[in-house]
Amino acid sequence: MTRITLVEGDITEQRVDVVVNAANSSLLGGGGVDGAIHRKGGPEILADCRRLRASRYGKGLPTGQAVATTAGRLPARWVVHTVGPVYLAEEYEQRAELMASCYRESLRVAGELGARTVAFPAISTGVYGWPLEDAARIALTTVAEAGGAGAGAKGAGATGAGVEEVRFVLFGAEAYEVFERVQRSLGQRS
């Protein structure tokens, strides 16, 4: 069973096996979490991302997919980059599935790396405009289902095999409080 924890803080400071980056499809850095990870992790992350763009992802990483690189100077072993969807209410169902895919695919990649601990940001809740409460529900439900945690989970399966802890690292008190409230409403324990 995967333990889900919530932390208010800076994802670039987390001592975990995998830090998940809410990347843009270019994989070449950007604003928000993406920019912070690239700045703190240093040029090694960008070099790995450029290699990925030159080989498998010439057109960029598709939304909902995930890929790993070194963590450079971060206190983690790897960065798993995933591209969250931009929020559009009129395309909610399709985009909510892409959001869930970000979490599932990131956990799958982390499991393949042998990671035991994974830190996630609140994907797509910044400039991509996803409402925080809904993003929290999708994130917490998807991770619980993938990792066998929480009420009604069906077991670990291959998605996050071996991942013992998923830590949601939330920037600011508001994000933390929303995730905590949604976690309680889902019957999950931190």
N, C-alpha and C positions, 0 to 999 in steps of 0.2 A: 504494500500500500504506500502510495506517495503522500507525504505530509505536505500540506499547503500552508505557507506562512505569509503574513503581511508585514511589511516593513516600510516605514516612512523614511526616505533617504535618497542617496545618490547611487544609482546603479553602477557607476564606474568605480565605486569603493567596495563592491561586494567580493568577498573571498569565497568564490564558488568555482565549480568546474566550468560551467558555461554561463556566460552573460548573453542574453538575447538582445539583439539590436533591432529596433523598429526602423529599418532601413528604407531608403527609397530604391526604386528599381535599378538605378545606375550602379549601386553598390560603392559609389565613390565619395560618400560622405554627404552631409547636408546639415540641417538645423536640428534642434531639439536633442533627443536621445542619440540620434545618429551622429550628429556633430560632436557631442560630448564624448562618445565612445571613440570616435576617430581621433579627436584631439588628445585625450588622455592615453589611449592605446599606442599612439605614435605611428610612424610611417610603415611599420611592419604590417599593420592591418590593411592599409591602403594598397600596399604592394601585393598582398594576397588577393585583394578584391580586383585589382587590375589583371592579375593572372586569370582569375575566374572569368572576367569580361573577355579576355583574349582567347579563352578556350570554350567553355560550355555556355556562357551567358553573354554572347555578343550583343544581343538585343536587350540585355538586362534581366534581372531576376523577376519572374512573373509574380503577381500578387498571390499571396497564400502559400507560396513555396518558401523553403529555407535551405541555407547552405552555410557551411562552417569555414572559419578562417582561424588563424592564430589570434591570440588576445593581445599580442604585443606587450606593452608595459602595464596592462591592467592586472589586478591581482586575481585573475581567472586563468584557466588553461586555454579556453577557446571562446570565440564569439560566434554565435549562430545568428546570421542575418535573415530577417524575414520582412516581407513587404506587406504591410497592412492595407486594407481597402480605404478609399476615401468614402465618407458617409454620404449617401444619397437616399433619402427616405423612399423615393419612388422605385428604387432597386434594392430595397431592404433585404429580402430573403436571400438573393444571390450574394449580396455583399456580406451578410451575416455569416453565410457559409464560408466565404473567403476568410473572414476574421477567425472563425473557429479553426480553419485549416492552418492559419499561421501558428496557432498553439500546438496543434497535433503534429505538424511537420517539424516544428522546432524541437519538440520532445522526441520525435523519431530520430532526427539527426543527433541530438544529445545522447540518446540511447545507443546509437551506432558508435559514437565516440567513447562510450563507456562512462559517461558522466553520471555522477551520483547526485549532484546539486546543480540546480538551474535557477537563474534569476531572470525574471521577466519584467519589462516595463508595462504600462497600460497602453498597449498597441493601438494606434490610430486615434488616440484621444486628444492629441495636440492639434497641429495644423490640418490634419485630415478630418477633424470635426466630429468624430464619433461621440455621441452622448455618453458621459462617464458611467452612469448607472447601467445602461445597456451593455456597454463594453465590459464592465465588471461581471455582469451575469454571464455573458458569452465566455469570457476568460475562465472564470471559476468553474463553470459547468463543464467546459471542454477539458480542462486540466483534470478535474475530478474523474470524469469518464475515462480519460486516457490513462490515468495513473492508478485507478482502482480506489481512489479516496472518496469520502463523502457518501451520502445516502444514495442508494440505488445503483452504485457503480457495479460494473460487470467484471472487474478484474483488470490486471495491468496490461495484458496483451503485449503486442510488439511495439505499440506507439511510443511508450516511454519506458520500455523495459530497463530496469536497473536504476531508474531515477528515484532516489529516496526522498528528496525535498525539492519542491518548487516554491520559490520565494518571489512574491510579487513586490517589487521595489517601487514604491509610489512617491512621486514628487509632490510634496505639499500635504498639509493636513486635510484639505478637502478631498483629495483623491483617496487618501488612506481611510477617511471616515466613510466614504461611499463604498469602497471595497469591503470594509468591515461590516457595514450594514447589509450589503448584498450577501456576503458570506454567511452571516447569521440567518438571513431569510431563506437561504438554501439548505440550512441545517448542517453546514460544515463547521468544523472546529479548527481553529488555528493552532 
